[in-house]
Amino acid sequence: MCQTSVVLDREGEQEMIMENVTSLEMLADGVRIAALFEEPQEITSVRLARIDFVTGTVILVENQKGNDNE
């Protein structure tokens, strides 16, 4: 079974948030992710940048402060 990794990209530096993610839910100001045998985790003030289906990676970026166009 192929699960997905979620990483947070901060100015080119990628930080692993969670591996083997089984669900991702978009929230008003972030995401909620969960993996088997782990408590769900909410990451706030982020947005989805892209999903790489080949590597099974979800890339999140921090919301830009003061930018209401997104």
Order of alpha helices (4+ residues) and beta strands (2+ residues): beta-beta-beta-beta-beta-beta
